Amino acid sequence: MIVDVVLAAGARLGEGPLWDPRAAALRWVDIEPGLVHRFDPESSEDTSFEAGEPVGAVAVRRDGGLVLATASGISTCAEDGSGLTRLHEVSTDPPGGRFNDGKADPWGRFWAGTMHEGKGRAGAFYRLDPDGSLHEMLTDVSVSNGLGWSPDGRTMYYTDTPTGGVDAFDHDPETGTISRRRRLFDVERGWPDGLTVDVEGNLWVALWDGWAVRRYMPDGRLVDTVELPAQRITSCAFGGTDLSTLYLTSARTGLSADELDRQPHAGSLFALDAQVSGQAPGEWAG
């Protein structure tokens, strides 16, 4: 598969790519400077607004606007960042953590989790329902990261990065409840970061410090490894009119000057023809 650099973004910690079909654009975040981006593949134009604090995830709101998971909580805003309104303040114990990754599901809910740099198991994983209620789904989380759902909605996939693998849960699409957590597969190259699931049920997992994205079958068997010209690949999402382009974010944070010299594309936005389509992205119905 041929990998293209579609935006030399120089992001410090690019994350959370999300295809927005109505805008025909890719939304993504640069966590550390708190920037929410909008990339137009047709024009290659990228614009952004400041969230006012580190922002870990963005999702589209069904009735218009966006929902953000930031350092201190969950908020809504217009597409240009105006009208920022806090829905829930969320703290980590000890204080000082932040939201790290999140995604809207196909049933109108928004899921996001927290982390605390250097403090293991101080994070949690949350579900925001369409009625605005927030539910703590998991505790003792180290670095809440990638998530996705099987095409039938009966399985949810989840990554707590320092555990070194991807877990699966039984998932009830009607209620959003999860149960029977089990390890689906371990990642033996770098660390599992963001992920997405295609229409065939395969998982695509971005590898932090792994220089690649990998595709796994629903039973956890490795299918493909796609090499990338950046060490810290952070997340991936299907986009484009037929959802067959896989977009990938990456990071520069924590890399030395020598390491950055060897990988000038670190922090860029990449794209490849995945030769399979992704599932339609979810929207928060609140």
N, C-alpha and C positions, 0 to 999 in steps of 0.2 A: 504494500500500500504506500502510495506517495504522500508524504506529509508536506504541507505548505505552511509557510509563515504568513498568515493573513493580516496580522497587526503586530508590528514591533513595538509593543506597548511599554516594555521596560517596567512591568508591574513589580512592585515589591512582594506582594503576596496575592497574585491573581487567583480567583476562586469562583465557585458558584455559577458556572455558565447555565443559561436558561434561554431556550428559544421562545420568543414571543410571536406567535403567528399573526396576531392582529397588526403588530408593528413591522412584521417581516424583518425582525432584528434580533440579535443576540444580546441579552442582558448578562452582565457579569460584574463582579466586585473586585476591588483591590483592598484587601482587608485592613492593612495597617494604616494607610492614609485615610480610610473611610470614604472611598470613592465608589459610586454606583455608576457603571458604564452602560452605554447602549452602542452596539456596533452594527452598522448597516453593511451587509456583504455586497450589496449592489454598488454602492459608492465608495466603500472602504472607509467611510467616515465613522469616527468614534467620538462620542461626546460623554460627558460625565457630570455628576453633581456631588457635592459633599454631604455626607450624612451627619457630620458633626462629631463623630466618634468612630472607632473601628467598626466595620460592618461585615458580618460573616456570610450573609445570604440575602438574596432578593427573590421575590416571587410576584407574579402578576395577580392582581385582584380582579375577580370576575366582573364586578361592576365598574371597573376603571381604577387606574392607579396601581400602586405597588404596596407590598408588605415587606418590611425589612426586619432582619434579626441582627441587632447591633451589640455593642459591648455590654450595654446595660438593660436591654429588653427588646420587646417587639413593638414595632410602630407601623403606621400606614402613612402614605404620602401620595401626592400626584406623580405622574410620570417624570416630571422635571424636578422632583424633590421638594416642591412647595407644599405647604399645609401639613408638615410633619406632625403626626399625632401619636402619642404614646398609648398603646393598648395595655401593655403589661410591663412592669419593671421586674427584672429577674436578676437575682444576685447569686454569686457563687460563694461557697464556704470553704476556705477563707475568701474574703473579698478580693477582687482584682482580676477575675476571669472574664470571659466574653463568650458570646455566641460564635460558633465556628462554621457551621454548614447547615443548610436546610433546604427544603423543597416542598412544593405543593403537590398533593396527590391527586389522582383523577376524580376523587369523590368530594373535593372542595375543602379538604383540610390542609393545614400547613404544619410541617414538622421541622423542628430545629433543635440542635443540641449545643451544649456549652463545653468549655475546656478551661483549664487554668495552667498557664505556662509554668512548668517546673513543679506543679503540685498534682501528683497522680490521684486519680479517682475523686477529684473535687467537682466534676461536672455532672450534668444530667441531660436527659433527652425529653423533649416536650412535644405535645400535640395541641395545636390551636384549632378549635372547631369553628364551623361557620357562625355559630351564635356568639363567638368572641370568648368563649371560656377556654382557659388554658389548663392542660392536664400534664402532670409529671409522669412520664411513662417508664423511665429508667433512671436509676441513681448509680453512684460509684462509677461514673464514666470518666475516662482519662482525657481523650480527645475525640469528641463526637464528630463523626465525619460522614462519608458517603452513605446514601440511602436510595432505595428504589423498590419497585414492586413488579412481581411477575405479571404477565399479560392477563391472567385470570383474576388477579387481585388477591389471591389466597395466600401469597407469601410476600413478606417484606424482608429486604436485605439491608444490612446495617454494618457499618465499620466503626469500631473504636480503635483508632490507628495503632497505638502502642501494643495492642494484643496481637498484631501481626497477621490478622486474617479477616475474613468476611463471615458474618453470622446471618442466619435465617430465622425468621419468626413465622408462626402461623398468624395470618392477618384476616380480620373480618372486615370486608369493605363497607358493610352497612353501619358498623359501630365504630370502626377504627381501633378496636382492641387488638392487642398482640399477645402471643403466648408461645410456649414451647421453644425457647431460644436454644439454638444449637450451632456449632461451628460447621460452616459449609465447606470452606477451604482455607488453607494457610497460604500466605504470599511469601515466597522465599527470595524475592528480589526487591530490595528497597522496602517501603512501607505502604500499605494500602491507604489510599486517600479517597477522593470522590469517585462515584460510580454512576453508571446509568444502565438501563436494561432495554434491549432491542425487542422488536415484535416477535422474534423467535424465542424470547426468554433468556437469551445469553446476556451475561453480565460483562460490561466493559469497565475495568478498574484502572484508575490513574495511579501511578507509582511514584510516591515521594522518594527522592534519592534512588530512583530505579531507572531513569532515562527512558521510560516506555509507558505504554498503555497495554493492558492484557485483556483478552476476551476469554471468558470461562463459560462452559455449558451450565445449564441449571442444576446439574448434579455435582458441579464443582470441578469438572475436568478442564484443564487448560487447552484452549484451541489455538490461539494466536498470540504473538507478541509483536507489537509495532514499536520499533525504535524511534526515539525522538531526540532532537538536538538540544535538549535541556535536561538537567539532572532532576529538578524538582517539578514533576508534573502533578498538578493538584486536583484537577477534576475534568469531567467531560460531559457533553450533552449533545444529543442529535438535534440538527436544525436544517434549515432550507425548506423549500416548498414541498419536497417529498420526504423530509426528515431523514435523508440518507447521508448528510454531511456530519461527521463527528467533529465537534469543536472541542479543543482542549486548552485549559489555562495552565499557567506555570508561574514559578516564583524565582526571585533573586535573593530574597531575604536569607541571611545567614551564610552566604557564600563569600569566600575570600576574593580579593582582587585577582589573584592568580586563577582561581576557579572561574571567575566571570570572564577573564580573558580567553579561556578555553571554550566558553559557551556563550557567545555574544547574543544568542537568541533566548537566553534565560529571561523569564518574565514576559515572553511573547504569547500571543494567541495563535494557536495552530489549528489546522483543519485537514481532514482526510476523507476520501470517499470510502465509507465503511462497507459498501456493497451489501448493505442491509438497512432497513429503515428502523428508526426508533419509534417508541410509543409517543402518542400525543402528550405534550406537557400539561401538567395540571395547573389549576388556578385556585386561589383561596376564595371561597364563596361568601366570606363575611362582608 
